[in-house]
């Protein structure tokens, strides 16, 4: 029988054993520490139904001298689903040995916490889940790496090497690293990372699809980005990415480093800092084709490099419907946004708002030639109250006006602070060849064009609206 999950139980013996797909409530079976041991083989689990363990969270402390004494063991020989229902488990590393799905009951998440501690009171369960080269799906689950106040966080949440990992509706908190993937296929959908001391997502080769991913209160280890993907990782951003209240330190270290063969849409970076590097290093597109950054927001950040945003194209390069607002460099920077199309590629910046950015000694945009400006590469943008040269104003379609933002959706949801008021002069002032979803001429700013609906979907998910 191949072990799916192994917890070190010490001298304790499970009080409940189940060989079929039946829930076990161990809460009433003993006043001592209760454990459940499930094993489902192909005979008893031919339908690959859920194996359900019920352990009410409120009853564990009363049953066990310390949470380390609580444990669950699950063994199975076949592919199946392990379902946790409002549970609290103290565990050793989960090591899947075949394709399996972890999930909680509908609407209820489980919190899996590491329980063993070394003599110096430091967590030593690392990682919480080791996918290895297997196929694993985790849905509707909390992975929390910190059990006791004052403990030192040393563990990663999930590692995968040569495997397939899908996370859906997962919350990861209080870990050293969130997802560390090497030569693997990773799908992250509706995943939130909080208090990842090092990185939230680290991808080395393989493929990744990111859709509605949030990183908050994370980072701070020199030379480590909160989200990073090596250039040989094929990344698709099919939904929004939000980074807030996070930190990158170390020379030239960005908050996010990402390379994608297509485009990046609905990227939000706010209230964060890169002490000695840019906020973002983004490489988009393929040779001979357009790669773009669209419908994105950068606001209330500080950075410590010559550029706040490095946008590189493998072919032609486009920055469309982007807002860059209230960025500052404690020293000074040569430029705000550095654009680098391929040698034979072209560049277009349009329908964007760059306002109230400080400590720029050169041009707000760099990487553009006089010929680019002559050919209208920078058009239908608003450059307002920036410190630095607004060279884009050379094109008569660009303006310098107070955008007149008005949050009419939810005052507690900061990205909506960048909605244009109904009487803003930037409404219907974008590229006349581009239409908004209502059929009107597109607005300047992040909330215009074809990507507006996707951005609003991402913001609503992030803000819980």
C-alpha positions as CSV (number, residue, x, y, z in Angstrom):
1,X,0.0,0.0,0.0
2,X,1.4,3.3,-1.0
3,X,1.3,6.1,1.6
4,X,-0.5,9.2,0.5
5,X,0.0,11.2,3.7
6,X,2.3,10.4,6.6
7,X,2.1,12.1,10.0
8,X,4.4,11.0,12.8
9,X,2.1,9.8,15.5
10,X,4.6,9.0,18.2
11,X,3.1,6.6,20.8
12,X,-0.5,7.5,20.0
13,X,-2.8,5.0,18.3
14,X,-5.7,5.9,16.0
15,X,-9.0,5.4,17.7
16,X,-10.9,5.2,14.5
17,X,-10.2,3.2,11.3
18,X,-12.3,3.4,8.2
19,X,-11.8,1.3,5.1
20,X,-14.7,2.7,3.1
21,X,-16.0,6.1,2.1
22,X,-17.6,7.0,5.4
23,X,-17.1,10.0,7.5
24,X,-15.7,9.5,11.0
25,X,-16.4,11.9,13.8
26,X,-13.8,11.2,16.4
27,X,-14.8,14.1,18.6
28,X,-17.0,12.0,20.9
29,X,-15.0,8.7,21.0
30,X,-12.5,9.7,23.7
31,X,-11.5,12.4,26.1
32,X,-7.9,11.8,25.2
33,X,-6.3,12.8,21.9
34,X,-8.3,11.5,19.0
35,X,-7.0,10.4,15.6
36,X,-8.5,9.0,12.5
37,X,-6.8,6.5,10.2
38,X,-8.4,6.0,6.8
39,X,-7.4,3.6,4.1
40,X,-9.4,3.2,0.9
41,X,-8.2,0.7,-1.7
42,X,-9.6,0.0,-5.2
43,X,-12.1,-2.5,-3.7
44,X,-13.6,-0.2,-1.1
45,X,-13.3,3.0,-3.2
46,X,-14.0,1.8,-6.7
47,X,-15.9,4.9,-7.6
48,X,-13.1,7.2,-6.4
49,X,-15.6,8.9,-4.1
50,X,-14.6,11.3,-1.4
51,X,-13.0,10.0,1.8
52,X,-14.2,12.5,4.4
53,X,-12.6,13.2,7.8
54,X,-14.6,15.3,10.3
55,X,-12.7,16.9,13.1
56,X,-14.4,20.0,14.6
57,X,-11.9,22.7,15.1
58,X,-13.2,23.8,18.5
59,X,-12.8,20.3,20.0
60,X,-9.1,19.6,19.2
61,X,-7.5,21.7,22.0
62,X,-9.7,20.1,24.6
63,X,-8.9,16.6,23.4
64,X,-5.2,16.8,23.0
65,X,-2.5,18.0,25.5
66,X,-0.9,19.9,22.6
67,X,-1.9,20.1,19.0
68,X,1.1,18.0,18.0
69,X,-0.8,15.0,19.5
70,X,-3.6,15.4,17.0
71,X,-3.0,13.6,13.7
72,X,-4.6,12.0,10.7
73,X,-3.3,9.3,8.5
74,X,-4.7,8.6,5.0
75,X,-3.5,5.7,2.8
76,X,-4.9,4.6,-0.5
77,X,-3.8,2.6,-3.6
78,X,-5.8,4.4,-6.2
79,X,-6.6,7.8,-7.6
80,X,-9.3,9.5,-5.5
81,X,-10.4,12.6,-3.6
82,X,-9.5,13.4,0.0
83,X,-12.1,15.7,1.5
84,X,-11.6,17.7,4.7
85,X,-14.7,19.1,6.4
86,X,-14.1,22.1,8.8
87,X,-11.0,20.4,10.1
88,X,-7.8,21.3,12.0
89,X,-4.9,19.0,11.3
90,X,-1.4,19.2,12.7
91,X,0.8,17.4,10.2
92,X,4.1,16.3,8.8
93,X,4.8,16.8,5.1
94,X,2.1,15.4,2.8
95,X,3.8,13.3,0.1
96,X,1.4,12.2,-2.7
97,X,2.5,9.1,-4.5
98,X,-0.1,9.2,-7.3
99,X,-2.6,11.7,-8.8
100,X,-4.9,12.9,-6.1
101,X,-7.2,15.8,-5.3
102,X,-7.5,17.5,-1.9
103,X,-10.5,19.6,-1.2
104,X,-12.8,20.8,1.6
105,X,-16.5,20.5,1.7
106,X,-18.4,23.2,-0.2
107,X,-18.1,26.6,1.4
108,X,-15.8,25.4,4.3
109,X,-12.0,25.5,4.2
110,X,-9.7,23.4,6.2
111,X,-6.5,24.7,7.8
112,X,-3.5,22.4,7.7
113,X,-0.9,23.3,10.2
114,X,2.6,21.8,10.7
115,X,2.9,20.4,14.2
116,X,6.4,19.2,15.0
117,X,9.0,21.6,16.3
118,X,12.7,21.4,16.9
119,X,14.4,22.2,20.2
120,X,14.7,25.9,19.4
121,X,10.9,26.1,18.8
122,X,11.3,26.4,15.0
123,X,9.0,24.8,12.5
124,X,10.7,22.0,10.7
125,X,7.9,20.7,8.4
126,X,9.2,21.7,5.0
127,X,7.4,21.7,2.6
128,X,3.8,21.3,3.8
129,X,2.9,19.5,0.5
130,X,5.6,17.9,-1.7
131,X,4.0,17.2,-5.1
132,X,7.2,15.9,-6.6
133,X,6.5,14.6,-10.1
134,X,2.9,13.7,-9.5
135,X,-0.4,15.2,-10.6
136,X,-2.1,17.0,-7.7
137,X,-5.1,19.3,-7.5
138,X,-5.8,21.3,-4.4
139,X,-9.1,23.2,-4.1
140,X,-11.0,25.2,-1.5
141,X,-8.2,24.8,1.1
142,X,-6.2,26.9,3.6
143,X,-2.5,26.2,3.9
144,X,-1.2,27.9,7.0
145,X,2.4,27.4,8.0
146,X,2.3,29.0,11.5
147,X,0.8,27.2,14.4
148,X,1.9,29.1,17.4
149,X,2.6,32.8,18.0
150,X,6.3,33.5,18.1
151,X,7.3,30.5,16.0
152,X,9.9,31.1,13.3
153,X,8.6,30.4,9.8
154,X,10.9,28.2,7.8
155,X,8.7,26.0,5.7
156,X,7.4,26.2,2.1
157,X,3.8,25.5,1.4
158,X,4.0,23.5,-1.8
159,X,6.9,22.2,-3.9
160,X,6.6,20.5,-7.3
161,X,9.4,19.1,-9.5
162,X,8.5,17.6,-12.8
163,X,4.8,17.3,-11.9
164,X,1.4,18.9,-12.5
165,X,-0.1,21.1,-9.9
166,X,-3.5,22.9,-9.9
167,X,-4.6,25.2,-7.1
168,X,-8.1,26.5,-7.1
169,X,-9.6,28.7,-4.4
170,X,-6.6,28.2,-2.1
171,X,-5.3,30.5,0.6
172,X,-1.6,30.2,1.6
173,X,-0.3,32.1,4.6
174,X,2.6,32.4,7.0
175,X,5.2,30.4,5.0
176,X,8.7,30.9,3.8
177,X,7.7,30.4,0.2
178,X,4.3,29.7,-1.4
179,X,4.6,27.7,-4.5
180,X,8.1,26.6,-5.7
181,X,7.9,24.8,-9.1
182,X,10.7,23.4,-11.2
183,X,10.2,21.9,-14.7
184,X,6.5,21.5,-13.9
185,X,3.0,22.5,-15.2
186,X,1.3,24.8,-12.8
187,X,-2.2,26.3,-12.8
188,X,-3.1,28.9,-10.1
189,X,-6.7,30.1,-10.1
190,X,-8.2,32.2,-7.4
191,X,-5.2,31.8,-5.1
192,X,-4.2,34.2,-2.3
193,X,-0.8,34.4,-0.7
194,X,-0.2,36.3,2.5
195,X,2.9,36.7,4.7
196,X,5.2,34.7,2.4
197,X,8.6,35.6,4.0
198,X,10.5,35.0,0.8
199,X,8.5,34.4,-2.4
200,X,4.9,33.7,-3.1
201,X,5.5,32.1,-6.5
202,X,8.8,30.9,-7.9
203,X,8.8,29.2,-11.3
204,X,11.8,27.7,-13.0
205,X,11.1,26.3,-16.5
206,X,7.9,24.4,-17.3
207,X,4.6,26.1,-17.9
208,X,2.3,28.2,-15.7
209,X,-1.2,29.7,-16.1
210,X,-2.1,32.5,-13.6
211,X,-5.6,33.7,-13.1
212,X,-6.8,35.8,-10.2
213,X,-3.7,35.6,-8.0
214,X,-3.1,37.9,-5.0
215,X,0.1,38.5,-3.0
216,X,0.0,40.6,0.1
217,X,2.4,41.4,3.0
218,X,5.1,39.3,1.5
219,X,8.8,39.5,0.5
220,X,11.8,41.0,2.1
221,X,14.6,38.5,1.5
222,X,17.5,40.0,-0.5
223,X,17.6,39.0,-4.1
224,X,14.2,37.3,-4.1
225,X,11.1,38.6,-6.0
226,X,7.6,37.9,-4.6
227,X,6.7,36.5,-8.0
228,X,9.3,35.3,-10.4
229,X,9.5,33.1,-13.5
230,X,12.6,32.3,-15.4
231,X,12.8,33.1,-19.1
232,X,12.4,29.4,-20.0
233,X,9.0,29.3,-18.2
234,X,6.1,29.6,-20.6
235,X,3.7,31.8,-18.5
236,X,0.1,32.6,-19.5
237,X,-1.7,35.4,-17.6
238,X,-5.3,34.7,-18.2
239,X,-6.6,36.6,-15.2
240,X,-5.5,39.4,-12.9
241,X,-2.4,39.5,-10.6
242,X,-2.5,41.8,-7.6
243,X,0.5,42.6,-5.4
244,X,0.0,44.8,-2.4
245,X,1.9,45.7,0.8
246,X,4.9,43.7,-0.3
247,X,8.7,44.2,-0.4
248,X,11.6,43.4,-2.6
249,X,15.2,44.0,-1.4
250,X,18.6,43.4,-2.9
251,X,20.3,45.1,-5.9
252,X,18.2,45.2,-9.0
253,X,15.6,42.9,-7.5
254,X,12.0,43.6,-8.7
255,X,8.8,42.8,-7.0
256,X,7.7,40.8,-10.0
257,X,9.7,39.3,-12.8
258,X,7.6,37.7,-15.5
259,X,8.1,36.6,-19.1
260,X,5.0,35.6,-21.1
261,X,4.6,34.6,-24.8
262,X,1.3,36.6,-25.0
263,X,0.2,39.6,-23.0
264,X,-0.2,40.7,-19.4
265,X,-3.6,42.1,-18.5
266,X,-5.0,43.3,-15.2
267,X,-1.8,43.5,-13.3
268,X,-2.1,45.7,-10.1
269,X,0.9,46.7,-8.0
270,X,0.1,49.0,-5.0
271,X,1.4,50.1,-1.6
272,X,4.7,48.2,-2.2
273,X,8.4,48.8,-2.3
274,X,11.4,47.6,-4.2
275,X,14.3,49.1,-2.3
276,X,17.1,48.8,-4.8
277,X,15.3,47.6,-8.0
278,X,12.3,48.2,-10.3
279,X,8.8,47.4,-9.4
280,X,8.4,45.1,-12.4
281,X,10.5,43.4,-15.1
282,X,8.0,42.3,-17.7
283,X,8.8,40.6,-21.0
284,X,5.9,40.0,-23.4
285,X,5.1,38.7,-26.8
286,X,6.9,36.6,-29.4
287,X,9.2,37.5,-32.3
288,X,7.4,39.3,-35.1
289,X,4.2,39.7,-33.0
290,X,2.8,42.2,-30.5
291,X,3.2,41.7,-26.8
292,X,1.4,44.1,-24.5
293,X,0.7,45.3,-21.0
294,X,-2.9,46.3,-20.8
295,X,-5.6,47.4,-18.4
296,X,-3.2,47.6,-15.4
297,X,-2.5,49.8,-12.4
298,X,0.7,50.8,-10.6
299,X,0.0,53.2,-7.7
300,X,1.4,54.3,-4.3
301,X,4.7,52.4,-4.7
302,X,8.4,53.3,-4.1
303,X,11.3,51.9,-6.1
304,X,15.1,52.2,-6.1
305,X,16.2,51.6,-9.7
306,X,16.6,53.8,-12.8
307,X,13.2,52.6,-14.0
308,X,10.0,51.8,-12.1
309,X,8.7,49.5,-14.8
310,X,10.9,47.7,-17.4
311,X,8.7,46.5,-20.3
312,X,10.5,44.4,-22.9
313,X,9.0,43.0,-26.1
314,X,10.2,40.0,-28.0
315,X,8.7,41.6,-31.1
316,X,6.5,44.7,-31.2
317,X,5.6,46.2,-27.9
318,X,2.4,47.9,-26.7
319,X,1.4,49.6,-23.5
320,X,-2.4,50.3,-23.6
321,X,-4.8,51.5,-20.9
322,X,-2.3,51.6,-18.1
323,X,-2.3,53.9,-15.1
324,X,1.0,54.8,-13.3
325,X,0.3,57.1,-10.4
326,X,2.1,58.3,-7.2
327,X,5.3,56.4,-7.6
328,X,8.4,57.7,-5.9
329,X,12.1,56.9,-5.8
330,X,13.8,57.9,-2.5
331,X,16.9,58.8,-4.6
332,X,16.2,59.5,-8.3
333,X,15.6,57.6,-11.5
334,X,16.4,58.3,-15.1
335,X,12.9,57.3,-16.2
336,X,9.6,56.0,-15.0
337,X,8.7,53.4,-17.7
338,X,11.6,51.9,-19.8
339,X,10.4,50.4,-23.1
340,X,12.5,47.9,-25.0
341,X,11.0,46.5,-28.2
342,X,12.9,43.9,-30.2
343,X,15.6,45.4,-32.5
344,X,13.3,45.2,-35.5
345,X,10.1,45.8,-33.5
346,X,7.9,48.9,-33.0
347,X,6.4,50.4,-29.9
348,X,3.0,52.0,-29.1
349,X,1.9,53.7,-25.9
350,X,-1.7,54.8,-25.9
351,X,-4.8,55.4,-23.8
352,X,-2.7,55.5,-20.6
353,X,-2.5,57.9,-17.7
354,X,0.9,58.8,-16.0
355,X,0.4,61.2,-13.2
356,X,1.9,62.6,-10.0
357,X,5.1,60.5,-10.2
358,X,8.2,61.9,-8.6
359,X,12.0,61.9,-8.6
360,X,12.4,61.3,-12.3
361,X,15.4,63.2,-13.7
362,X,15.0,62.3,-17.3
363,X,12.0,61.4,-19.5
364,X,8.9,59.8,-18.0
365,X,9.1,57.3,-20.9
366,X,12.4,56.0,-22.2
367,X,13.5,53.7,-25.1
368,X,11.7,55.8,-27.7
369,X,13.5,57.4,-30.6
370,X,12.6,60.7,-32.3
371,X,11.3,58.6,-35.2
372,X,8.9,56.8,-32.8
373,X,7.5,60.1,-31.7
374,X,7.2,61.3,-35.3
375,X,5.3,58.2,-36.2
376,X,2.8,58.7,-33.4
377,X,4.1,55.9,-31.2
378,X,2.9,57.8,-28.1
379,X,-0.6,58.9,-28.6
380,X,-3.9,59.6,-26.7
381,X,-2.3,59.6,-23.3
382,X,-2.5,61.9,-20.3
383,X,0.8,63.1,-18.7
384,X,-0.1,65.1,-15.7
385,X,1.9,66.7,-12.8
386,X,4.9,64.4,-13.2
387,X,8.5,65.2,-12.1
388,X,10.4,64.6,-15.3
389,X,10.1,65.3,-19.0
390,X,6.8,64.4,-20.6
391,X,8.2,63.9,-24.0
392,X,4.9,62.3,-25.1
393,X,3.3,65.7,-25.3
394,X,5.1,66.1,-28.6
395,X,2.2,64.4,-30.1
396,X,-0.9,66.7,-30.2
397,X,-3.2,63.8,-29.2
398,X,-1.6,63.7,-25.7
399,X,-2.8,66.0,-23.0
400,X,-1.8,67.2,-19.5
401,X,-5.0,67.5,-17.4
402,X,-6.2,66.5,-14.0
403,X,-7.9,63.1,-14.6
404,X,-10.7,63.8,-12.2
405,X,-11.0,60.3,-10.7
406,X,-14.1,59.3,-8.7
407,X,-14.6,56.0,-6.9
408,X,-18.3,55.4,-7.3
409,X,-18.2,51.6,-6.6
410,X,-16.6,51.0,-3.2
411,X,-14.6,53.4,-1.1
412,X,-12.7,50.5,0.6
413,X,-11.5,49.1,-2.7
414,X,-8.5,51.2,-3.7
415,X,-8.2,50.2,-7.4
416,X,-11.6,51.8,-8.0
417,X,-10.1,55.1,-6.9
418,X,-8.9,55.4,-10.5
419,X,-12.3,55.3,-12.2
420,X,-12.9,58.5,-14.2
421,X,-15.7,60.8,-13.1
422,X,-18.5,61.0,-15.5
423,X,-17.5,64.6,-16.4
424,X,-13.8,63.9,-16.7
425,X,-12.2,65.3,-19.9
426,X,-10.5,61.9,-20.4
427,X,-13.8,60.1,-21.0
428,X,-14.2,59.2,-24.7
429,X,-10.8,60.8,-25.2
430,X,-8.7,57.8,-26.1
431,X,-7.9,56.4,-29.5
432,X,-10.9,57.0,-31.7
433,X,-10.2,53.7,-33.5
434,X,-10.8,51.8,-30.3
435,X,-14.2,51.3,-28.6
436,X,-15.3,50.6,-25.1
437,X,-17.7,47.8,-24.2
438,X,-20.6,50.2,-24.5
439,X,-19.7,51.1,-28.1
440,X,-18.4,54.6,-27.3
441,X,-15.0,55.9,-28.1
442,X,-12.6,54.4,-25.6
443,X,-11.7,56.3,-22.4
444,X,-8.1,56.9,-21.3
445,X,-7.0,55.0,-18.3
446,X,-7.2,51.4,-17.1
447,X,-11.0,51.2,-17.2
448,X,-11.3,51.3,-21.0
449,X,-11.1,49.1,-24.0
450,X,-11.8,45.4,-24.4
451,X,-10.0,44.5,-21.2
452,X,-12.1,46.7,-18.9
453,X,-14.5,43.8,-17.9
454,X,-11.7,41.5,-17.1
455,X,-10.0,44.2,-14.9
456,X,-13.2,44.8,-13.1
457,X,-13.7,41.0,-12.5
458,X,-10.2,40.8,-11.1
459,X,-10.7,43.9,-8.8
460,X,-14.1,42.5,-7.6
461,X,-12.4,39.2,-6.7
462,X,-9.5,40.9,-5.0
463,X,-11.8,43.3,-3.0
464,X,-14.4,40.6,-2.3
465,X,-17.2,42.5,-4.0
